[in-house]
Amino acid sequence: MKKLWVFMLIISLIIMPMTPQSVYAAETNTNISDLKITAVSSYFNNTAVLASDGTVWAWGDNSYGQLGAGENLKFSNKPLKIEGFENSMAVSVGNGFILALRGDGTVWGIGSNILGEIYSSKSSDKILEPLQVSRLSDIKMISAGSGYAMALNEAGEIYIWGSIINRASSQKKSAPELVRKFSDAERVLALRHNAVAVKKDGTVWTFRGSRLESERIANINNIAALSEGFKKTFAVDPAGDVWYWGINGQGATKLDGVTDIKELCDIDGYNTLAIDGKGAIWQWDNERLVPQRISGIGSVSAISAGDSHMAVIKSDGTLWTWGDNRKGQLGTGAGVSEPKPVVVQGISDIKDISASEKYTLVLKNDGTVWAWGDNTYGQLGTGNKVESLIPVQVKDLENITAISAGTTHAMAVKNDGTLWAWGSNGAGELGDGTYVSKLTPVQVVGIDKVDAVSAGRGYTVALRSNRSVWAWGNSGYTKEDDPSNLNRSVPRKVDKIDNVKSIHAGREFVIAVKNNNSLWGWGGNNYGQLGSNKNDEDTVIHIPESISSIGNLKQASAGDSFVLALAKDGKVYAWGSNSYGQLGMESKLSNSAKSLIKNFDNVTFISAGGNHCFALKGDGTLWAWGDNSYGQLGISTSGIVEYPALVEDIIGVKQIFTGYNHTLAIMGDGTLKAWGDNGYGQLGIGRKGIIKSDAPVQIKLPNEAKL
């Protein structure tokens, strides 16, 4: 029955159009979304991945505690970080246990120890927390199999432990044993039936019997990849040709019908998957031996398979799985099996978002910037003024670490500290020494070592690594003030302020948080947003001034003409314009004094939009208040919401970003959603003409919606 099920699954992959959805798993005990996946390993009902930071994440069956989540959890359908596997350089999944190779050359294991798979002084049949495997050091490669495992040290020596099916004796809980009279190995593979090694001269060997005697496989040298089913073993040579032999070690025979193969793996003992040099996937039945290409799948760089599920890493670093999911082994966060590949949940490519009034910017983890919406001033950076209703990549921009969307111009910081700008430039807001708008990014002159940037309405402020603040563009100064500061097209240092750790540009004002957590501001103060009583003399604050202190300030956010501040105790304060209830109190009067939003605490993050606000609480709930004319609050109440209201229909938000009249969120499952005003296509949903969307819609960035 299982063979028939898997056969039907693979046939469905071949005949069905491959347009998998972008599905992600909820964030677990730490944030996996910003981590690059460097390796994947699957066996039976488990999958594990190694992240670029040396952590190991796993999901699927937990019958033996192999997920590191205790005995009570039966299985997990989303990635769990295995605490104690930090600083790992390799991971290998066996049948009911997982091994990790640390950077210091030691081997650690968790899960089943019934057959001595994690040999140590501990005699338990279940190892629920990672333990070091005894007698192993200076290891450079590991491989976990069914009831046994292998390790290769730097000297080319091989260790095997556990219980190997083909041994003459059924010895249990055997310690790691050095394979005698065998050295100079380069690779080891603990397969379903055979322990295999490849020597540095390219020859392939298996180990049998109670003495682990070595036997060479004839007719093949220097294999690049190897997999084993119930009756046959398959190998790839350096030319990309595939060879096979019986499990008892007969000479190898060449498989016709495939070339340029780079990697392969067994699915269920009856079928094999392979990747060619172009990233396409091939499949064949181990009995009929007729390779067929699985249409619609491409750009695959690594592949691994369990008993009846598959996992691949694409060249863009995303992880995709499909097949049986009854034990949660797909990591999709759902309990249903998938006949088509889906992105593993919790692995996202979005690093940051900045939303303006009529367009949106997104920074991906690969350093590229994407934009959509209005393009009247070239603020999408595409080289033209054509609006886009779906994400398009900003031209000639890479290695970006930070972005900011002004009203009609955009800014980006590169990893070398240079600053780049595009869009409108009538007030010199691009900082390139001209007043000519730019349709593609240009470098800002006269400033380097930039850490952060914030763009407002016709002006820009930047924070350098020495914690000084620089500004250019429309200064807001009147004719009676210093004319040298009006509409500057090159950056100039802001006097009277230093030791700044963050900057935030409102519509026509700036707030800055210093290293001592004090809050400062300058610019327009017509609504008291800078903390001064608005009158004829202080509608413009020319020099940075200290704003009323907030004890233990954690975060500040600037709206159109108001400010939100979050204290470390989880309380929220607001001041400035209150025409739309954005200060979170019953009165709609503007207020220059900081006002505590009453009976509202346990807040962990705030975001101020044009005239609307969001807050994330420690319990994971999302709250909103202010203007909801365009549905930007995501709640059914229309018009003005004067006090924070629970957003019931938007669950699982990880990060929230506010535009002028629209809102975006990265969900805990890694998807990007947007709601609110869409008059200019700023929601990125592929259409406009819908005046508003008060229900979140998912945005599919390029390369995430299809293989």
C-alpha positions in Angstrom: 0.0 0.0 0.0 2.8 2.4 0.9 4.6 1.7 -2.4 1.3 2.5 -4.3 0.8 5.7 -2.3 4.2 7.0 -3.0 4.0 6.0 -6.7 0.8 7.9 -7.1 2.3 10.9 -5.3 5.2 11.0 -7.7 3.0 10.6 -10.7 1.0 13.5 -9.5 4.1 15.6 -9.4 4.9 14.8 -13.0 1.4 15.5 -14.4 0.2 18.4 -12.3 1.1 22.0 -13.0 3.7 23.1 -10.5 2.5 26.4 -9.0 3.0 25.9 -5.3 1.7 28.4 -2.9 4.0 30.4 -0.6 3.3 28.9 2.8 5.4 29.5 5.9 5.4 28.1 9.4 4.9 30.2 12.4 7.9 31.6 14.2 9.1 29.3 16.9 11.3 29.7 20.0 13.6 32.1 18.1 13.4 33.9 14.8 14.3 31.6 11.9 13.0 34.0 9.2 16.3 35.9 8.8 18.5 32.7 8.7 19.9 31.3 5.6 19.5 27.5 5.3 22.8 25.8 4.3 22.0 22.1 4.6 19.0 19.8 4.8 18.7 16.2 6.0 15.7 13.9 6.0 15.1 10.3 7.1 11.8 8.4 7.6 9.5 10.9 9.4 11.9 13.7 10.2 13.5 16.7 8.5 16.3 18.9 9.9 18.1 21.9 8.5 21.3 23.6 9.4 21.2 27.4 9.5 24.0 29.8 8.6 24.3 30.8 12.3 25.1 27.2 13.3 21.8 26.4 14.8 19.8 23.2 13.9 16.0 23.2 13.4 13.9 20.1 13.0 10.3 18.9 12.6 8.2 15.8 12.1 8.0 12.8 14.4 9.0 13.2 18.1 8.4 9.6 19.3 12.0 9.4 20.7 12.3 13.1 21.7 14.5 13.8 18.7 13.1 17.3 18.4 14.4 18.3 21.8 10.9 19.2 22.9 10.4 16.6 25.6 8.4 13.3 25.5 4.9 14.8 25.6 5.0 16.2 22.1 4.1 13.5 19.6 5.2 15.5 16.5 5.7 19.0 15.3 4.5 20.4 11.9 6.7 23.5 12.2 10.4 24.0 12.7 11.7 23.7 16.2 15.2 24.9 17.2 17.1 22.1 19.0 18.7 23.8 22.0 22.2 22.4 22.6 23.1 22.0 18.9 24.5 25.5 18.5 27.8 26.1 16.6 27.1 23.1 14.4 28.7 22.7 11.0 26.7 19.6 9.8 23.5 17.8 10.7 22.4 14.2 9.8 19.0 12.6 10.5 18.7 8.9 11.3 15.7 6.7 12.0 14.5 8.3 15.3 17.6 10.2 16.1 19.5 13.3 14.9 23.3 13.9 15.0 25.1 17.3 14.8 28.8 17.9 14.2 30.1 20.9 16.1 32.8 23.3 15.0 35.2 21.8 17.5 35.0 18.4 15.9 32.8 16.7 18.5 29.6 14.8 17.6 26.3 15.3 19.5 23.1 13.4 19.3 19.4 13.4 20.4 16.6 10.9 20.2 16.6 7.1 20.0 19.4 5.3 21.7 17.8 1.8 21.7 20.6 0.5 19.5 23.3 2.7 20.8 22.8 5.4 18.1 23.9 8.0 20.6 26.5 6.1 22.5 27.4 7.6 25.8 27.6 6.8 29.5 23.9 7.4 29.7 22.0 4.1 29.3 18.6 5.5 28.5 16.8 4.4 25.3 15.8 8.0 24.7 18.2 10.9 24.8 15.9 14.0 25.3 18.7 16.6 25.4 21.8 16.6 23.2 24.6 14.5 24.5 28.1 14.1 23.2 28.8 10.8 21.5 31.7 9.2 23.3 35.2 8.3 21.9 34.9 10.8 18.9 37.1 13.8 18.3 38.5 15.8 15.4 35.6 14.7 13.3 35.0 16.3 9.9 31.9 14.3 8.6 29.0 12.4 10.0 26.2 10.3 8.6 23.2 8.8 10.5 21.4 5.7 9.2 18.8 3.2 10.5 20.0 2.1 14.0 23.6 3.1 13.4 25.9 6.0 12.4 29.3 6.8 10.9 31.9 9.5 11.5 35.1 10.4 9.6 38.0 12.2 11.3 40.6 14.5 9.8 43.1 11.7 9.5 40.8 9.8 7.1 39.8 7.2 9.7 36.2 5.8 10.0 34.2 5.1 13.1 30.9 3.1 13.2 28.6 2.6 16.1 25.1 1.3 16.8 23.6 -1.8 15.2 24.2 -2.4 11.4 21.6 -4.8 9.8 24.2 -6.6 7.8 26.5 -7.4 10.7 26.9 -11.1 11.4 26.0 -10.4 15.1 23.1 -8.3 16.3 25.2 -6.5 18.8 23.4 -3.6 20.5 24.7 -0.3 22.0 28.1 -0.8 20.4 30.5 2.1 21.1 32.1 4.0 18.1 34.5 1.5 16.7 37.5 2.3 14.5 37.4 0.4 11.2 40.7 -1.4 11.2 43.0 -1.7 8.2 41.1 1.1 6.4 42.2 4.7 6.1 42.5 7.6 3.7 38.7 7.9 3.5 37.2 11.1 2.1 33.4 10.5 2.6 31.2 8.3 4.6 27.5 7.4 4.1 25.3 5.4 6.5 22.8 4.0 4.0 19.7 1.8 4.6 21.6 -1.5 4.4 25.2 -0.6 3.8 27.9 1.5 5.5 29.8 3.0 2.6 33.0 5.0 2.3 34.7 6.7 -0.6 38.5 6.9 -0.5 40.6 9.8 -1.7 41.6 7.8 -4.7 37.8 7.6 -5.7 37.2 4.0 -5.0 34.0 3.0 -3.2 33.9 0.5 -0.3 31.3 -1.2 1.9 31.7 -2.7 5.4 30.2 -6.0 6.5 30.1 -8.6 9.2 31.0 -8.3 12.9 34.6 -7.3 11.9 33.4 -4.6 9.5 35.5 -6.0 6.7 35.8 -3.7 3.7 34.8 -4.7 0.2 35.3 -2.7 -2.9 32.5 -2.0 -5.5 33.8 -2.7 -8.9 33.5 -0.6 -12.1 33.1 2.7 -10.5 35.5 5.4 -9.1 35.3 8.7 -7.4 31.5 9.0 -6.8 30.0 12.4 -6.3 26.7 11.3 -4.7 25.1 8.1 -3.4 21.7 6.7 -2.4 20.3 3.3 -1.5 16.9 1.7 -1.9 15.6 -1.7 -0.7 17.3 -3.6 -3.5 19.7 -1.2 -5.3 22.3 1.4 -4.6 22.8 4.4 -7.0 25.9 6.5 -7.4 27.0 9.5 -9.5 30.4 9.8 -11.1 32.3 13.1 -11.7 30.9 13.2 -15.3 27.4 13.2 -14.0 26.5 9.6 -15.1 24.5 7.4 -12.8 25.5 3.9 -11.8 23.7 1.2 -9.8 24.4 -2.2 -8.2 22.6 -4.6 -5.9 22.8 -4.2 -2.1 25.1 -7.2 -1.8 27.9 -5.2 -3.6 27.9 -6.5 -7.2 29.7 -4.5 -9.9 28.2 -1.3 -11.0 26.0 -0.8 -14.2 25.4 2.5 -15.9 21.8 3.9 -15.9 20.7 5.2 -19.3 18.5 8.2 -19.8 20.1 10.8 -17.5 23.3 12.9 -17.7 24.8 15.8 -15.8 23.5 14.6 -12.4 24.9 16.4 -9.4 23.0 14.9 -6.5 20.5 12.1 -5.7 18.5 10.6 -2.9 16.2 7.6 -2.2 12.6 8.4 -1.4 11.0 5.3 0.0 13.2 2.4 -1.0 11.4 2.1 -4.3 12.1 5.4 -6.0 15.0 7.8 -6.5 15.2 11.6 -7.1 18.1 13.3 -8.7 19.2 16.9 -9.5 20.9 17.8 -12.8 23.4 20.6 -13.4 20.5 23.0 -14.3 18.6 22.5 -11.1 15.9 20.2 -12.6 14.7 17.2 -10.8 14.5 13.7 -12.2 12.8 10.6 -10.8 12.9 6.9 -11.6 11.4 3.7 -10.2 14.2 1.5 -8.9 12.9 -1.6 -10.7 11.9 -0.1 -14.1 14.9 2.2 -14.2 13.3 4.7 -16.7 14.3 8.3 -15.6 11.6 11.0 -16.1 12.0 14.7 -15.5 9.5 16.3 -13.1 8.2 19.3 -15.0 7.9 22.7 -13.5 10.6 22.3 -10.9 13.9 24.2 -11.3 16.7 26.0 -9.6 17.2 23.3 -7.0 20.6 23.1 -5.3 20.2 20.4 -2.7 17.8 17.5 -2.1 16.9 15.1 0.7 14.2 12.6 1.3 12.5 10.8 4.2 10.5 7.6 4.0 7.7 9.3 2.0 8.4 13.0 2.0 11.0 15.1 0.1 12.8 18.4 0.9 14.9 20.6 -1.5 16.8 23.8 -1.1 16.5 26.2 -4.0 19.3 28.3 -5.3 17.6 31.3 -3.7 18.0 29.7 -0.3 14.3 28.8 0.3 13.4 25.4 1.5 10.6 23.4 -0.2 8.9 20.1 0.9 6.2 17.8 -0.3 4.8 14.4 0.3 3.4 12.7 3.4 2.8 15.0 6.3 1.0 12.8 8.8 3.8 13.4 11.3 4.3 17.0 10.4 7.5 16.2 8.5 6.8 18.8 5.9 7.1 21.6 8.4 4.3 23.5 6.8 2.4 24.2 10.0 -0.6 22.1 8.7 -1.4 18.5 9.0 -2.2 17.8 5.4 0.1 16.0 2.9 1.2 18.0 -0.1 1.4 16.6 -3.6 3.2 19.7 -4.8 6.2 21.5 -3.2 5.5 24.3 -0.7 7.9 26.7 1.0 8.6 25.6 4.5 7.0 27.9 7.0 9.1 30.4 9.0 11.7 30.9 6.4 11.1 34.3 4.9 13.2 36.5 2.5 11.9 39.8 3.7 14.2 41.9 5.9 12.5 45.3 6.1 9.6 47.3 4.8 9.0 51.1 4.4 5.6 52.3 3.3 4.8 55.8 2.1 1.6 57.5 1.1 1.2 56.0 -2.4 3.9 53.4 -2.7 5.8 50.7 -0.8 9.5 49.6 -0.5 10.7 46.1 0.6 14.2 45.1 1.4 14.9 41.4 0.9 17.6 39.4 2.8 19.7 39.1 -0.4 20.2 42.9 -0.3 17.9 43.8 -3.2 15.1 46.3 -3.0 11.6 45.9 -4.4 8.8 48.5 -4.9 5.2 48.9 -6.0 2.5 51.5 -6.3 2.6 55.1 -7.6 5.6 56.1 -9.8 4.9 59.6 -10.8 8.3 60.9 -9.7 10.2 57.7 -10.4 10.1 56.6 -6.8 10.0 52.9 -7.8 13.5 53.2 -9.2 12.7 51.2 -12.4 14.0 53.7 -14.9 10.6 55.0 -15.9 7.5 56.6 -14.5 5.1 53.6 -15.0 3.3 52.6 -11.9 3.4 48.9 -10.8 0.7 47.0 -9.1 3.0 44.1 -8.2 6.6 44.2 -6.7 9.3 45.2 -9.2 13.0 45.3 -8.4 14.7 48.7 -8.0 17.4 48.9 -10.7 21.1 48.8 -10.2 20.8 48.4 -6.4 22.4 45.6 -4.4 24.0 44.9 -1.0 21.4 47.2 0.7 21.1 47.1 4.5 18.4 49.8 5.1 15.7 51.6 3.2 13.3 54.5 3.7 10.3 55.7 1.7 9.7 59.4 1.7 6.6 61.0 0.3 7.8 60.9 -3.3 11.5 59.9 -3.0 13.3 56.9 -1.7 16.6 56.2 0.1 18.8 53.1 0.6 22.0 52.4 2.6 24.6 50.0 1.2 26.7 47.7 3.2 29.8 49.9 2.5 28.1 52.9 4.2 27.3 54.8 1.0 23.8 56.3 0.6 21.7 56.1 -2.6 18.5 57.9 -3.6 15.9 58.1 -6.4 12.6 59.8 -7.1 11.6 63.5 -6.7 14.3 66.1 -6.1 12.7 69.5 -6.4 14.0 70.5 -3.0 17.3 68.7 -3.3 16.0 65.8 -1.1 18.1 63.2 -3.1 21.3 64.9 -1.9 23.2 64.4 -5.2 24.0 68.2 -5.6 21.2 68.7 -8.1 17.5 69.5 -8.2 16.7 67.0 -10.9 14.5 64.0 -10.2 16.1 60.6 -10.8 14.4 57.5 -12.1 17.1 55.1 -10.9 19.3 55.3 -7.8 22.2 57.8 -7.6 24.8 58.2 -4.8 24.3 60.9 -2.3 27.4 63.2 -2.2 29.4 64.4 0.7 28.5 61.7 3.2 29.8 58.3 4.0 29.8 55.7 6.8 26.0 55.9 7.0 24.2 53.6 9.4 20.6 54.7 9.0 18.4 56.9 6.9 14.9 58.4 7.2 13.0 60.2 4.4 10.2 62.7 5.0 8.3 65.1 2.8 10.9 66.6 0.5 13.8 66.1 2.9 16.1 63.4 4.2 18.0 62.8 7.4 20.8 60.3 7.9 22.7 58.9 10.8 26.5 58.3 10.4 28.5 55.7 12.3 30.0 58.4 14.5 26.4 59.0 15.7 26.1 62.5 14.1 22.9 63.5 12.2 22.9 65.0 8.7 20.0 66.6 6.8 19.2 68.0 3.3 16.3 69.0 1.1 13.4 71.2 2.3 14.4 72.4 5.7 11.1 74.2 6.4 12.8 77.5 7.1 11.1 80.7 6.2 12.7 83.5 4.2 13.6 85.3 7.4 15.7 82.4 8.5 19.2 81.4 7.3 18.7 81.0 3.5 21.7 78.7 3.3 19.6 76.0 5.0 16.7 76.3 2.5 16.4 73.4 0.0 20.0 72.2 0.4 20.9 69.6 -2.3 23.9 68.3 -0.3 24.0 66.9 3.2 24.8 69.2 6.1 25.5 68.2 9.7 22.7 69.0 12.2 24.2 71.2 15.0 23.6 70.8 18.7 22.9 67.1 18.7 25.2 64.0 18.9 25.4 60.5 20.3 22.2 59.6 18.4 21.2 55.9 18.1 18.0 56.3 15.9 16.3 58.9 13.7 12.6 59.1 12.6 11.3 61.6 10.0 7.8 62.7 10.2 6.0 64.7 7.5 7.9 67.9 8.2 9.7 67.2 11.5 12.4 64.9 12.9 12.7 63.0 16.2 15.9 61.4 17.4 16.7 59.0 20.2 20.1 59.5 21.8 22.3 56.8 23.4 21.1 57.8 26.8 17.5 57.1 25.6 16.6 60.8 25.7 14.2 62.0 23.0 15.0 65.1 20.8 13.2 66.9 18.0 13.2 69.7 15.5 11.3 71.0 12.5 7.6 71.6 12.1 5.7 71.9 15.4 2.3 73.2 14.3 0.5 70.5 16.3 2.9 70.3 19.2 4.5 67.1 17.9 7.8 68.3 19.2 6.5 68.7 22.7 6.2 72.5 22.8 3.1 74.5 23.1 2.2 75.6 19.6 2.0 79.3 19.1 3.3 81.9 16.7 6.9 81.5 18.0 7.3 77.8 18.1 5.5 76.5 15.1 9.0 75.7 13.8 11.8 74.5 16.1 15.1 75.4 14.3 17.6 73.7 16.7 17.2 70.2 18.2 15.4 70.4 21.6 14.9 67.9 24.3 11.3 66.5 24.4 9.7 65.7 27.8 11.5 62.7 29.1 10.0 59.3 29.2 11.6 57.0 31.7 13.3 54.0 30.2 12.4 54.9 26.6 12.4 51.7 24.4 11.1 53.0 21.0 9.8 56.0 19.2 7.8 56.3 16.0 6.8 59.5 14.0 3.5 59.8 12.3 2.4 62.5 9.9 2.2 65.2 12.7 2.3 63.2 15.9 4.6 61.0 17.9 4.3 57.6 19.7 6.7 56.5 22.4 7.0 53.1 24.0 8.6 52.8 27.5 10.4 49.7 28.6 7.5 48.9 31.0 5.2 48.3 28.1 3.3 51.6 28.4 2.6 53.9 25.3 2.7 57.7 25.2 1.5 60.0 22.4 1.5 63.7 21.6 0.9 66.0 18.7 -2.0 66.0 16.2 -5.1 64.2 17.4 -7.6 65.1 14.6 -8.1 61.3 13.9 -7.8 60.0 17.5 -4.2 59.0 17.0 -3.3 59.9 20.6 -5.5 57.2 21.9 -7.8 59.2 24.2 -11.4 60.3 24.2 -10.7 63.9 23.2 -9.7 64.9 19.6 -7.8 67.9 20.7 -4.1 68.1 19.8 -1.7 68.0 22.7 1.9 69.0 23.0 2.4 67.2 26.3 3.1 63.5 26.5 -0.1 61.7 27.2 -0.2 58.1 28.6 -2.7 55.9 26.7 -4.6 54.7 29.8 -5.3 51.0 30.6 -3.0 49.9 27.7 0.2 48.1 28.6 2.3 45.0 27.9 3.2 46.6 24.5 6.4 45.4 22.8 6.3 47.3 19.5 4.6 50.4 18.1 4.3 51.9 14.6 2.8 55.3 13.6 1.3 55.8 10.1 -0.1 58.9 8.5 -2.9 59.3 11.1 -3.2 55.7 12.4 -1.3 53.6 14.9 -0.6 49.9 15.6 0.8 48.2 18.7 1.9 44.6 19.2 1.5 43.2 22.7 3.5 40.6 24.5 0.7 38.1 24.2 1.0 38.3 20.4 -2.2 40.4 19.9 -2.4 43.3 17.5 -4.1 46.6 18.5 -5.0 49.6 16.3 -6.4 53.1 16.6 -6.7 56.4 14.7 -8.0 57.0 11.2 -9.7 54.0 9.6 -11.2 55.8 6.6 -9.5 53.4 4.2 -9.7 50.3 6.3 -6.0 50.7 7.3 -6.7 49.5 10.9 -7.9 46.1 9.6 -11.1 46.3 11.8 -14.8 46.6 10.8 -15.3 49.9 12.6 -15.2 52.7 10.0 -14.1 56.3 10.4 -12.2 57.2 13.6 -11.2 54.8 16.4 -10.2 56.9 19.4 -8.9 54.1 21.7 -6.8 51.0 20.9 -9.0 48.2 19.6 -8.1 44.6 19.2 -7.6 43.6 15.6 -9.3 40.2 15.7 -9.1 39.1 12.1 -5.3 39.6 11.7 -3.7 36.9 13.8 0.0 35.9 14.0 1.7 39.2 13.1 5.4 39.2 13.5 6.2 42.8 12.3 3.9 45.7 11.4 4.7 48.6 9.0 2.4 51.6 8.5 2.1 53.8 5.4 0.1 57.0 5.2 -3.2 55.2 4.7 -2.3 51.6 4.3 -0.6 49.0 6.5 1.7 46.0 5.8 2.6 43.1 8.1 5.0 40.2 8.0 3.1 37.4 9.5 4.5 34.8 11.9 4.2 32.3 9.0 6.5 34.5 6.9 3.9 35.8 4.4 3.5 39.5 3.6 0.1 41.0 3.9 -1.4 44.4 3.3 -4.6 46.3 3.8 -6.0 49.8 3.5 -5.9 52.4 0.8 -5.1 50.9 -2.7 -5.9 53.9 -4.9 -2.4 53.8 -6.4 -1.7 50.1 -6.2 0.3 50.5 -3.0 -1.0 47.2 -1.6 0.9 45.3 -4.3 -1.9 42.9 -5.0 -1.8 43.2 -8.8 -4.7 45.6 -9.3 -6.0 49.0 -8.2 -9.3 50.7 -8.5 -10.3 49.0 -5.2 -10.5 52.1 -3.0 -9.6 50.2 0.1 -9.1 46.7 1.4 -10.0 46.2 5.0 -9.2 42.5 4.9 -5.5 41.6 4.6 -4.3 40.1 1.3 -1.2 38.2 0.8 1.6 39.6 -1.3 3.7 37.1 -3.3 7.2 38.4 -4.0 9.0 37.2 -7.1 10.5 33.7 -6.8 8.4 32.9 -3.8 5.2 32.0 -5.7 6.6 29.5 -8.1 9.5 27.0 -8.4 
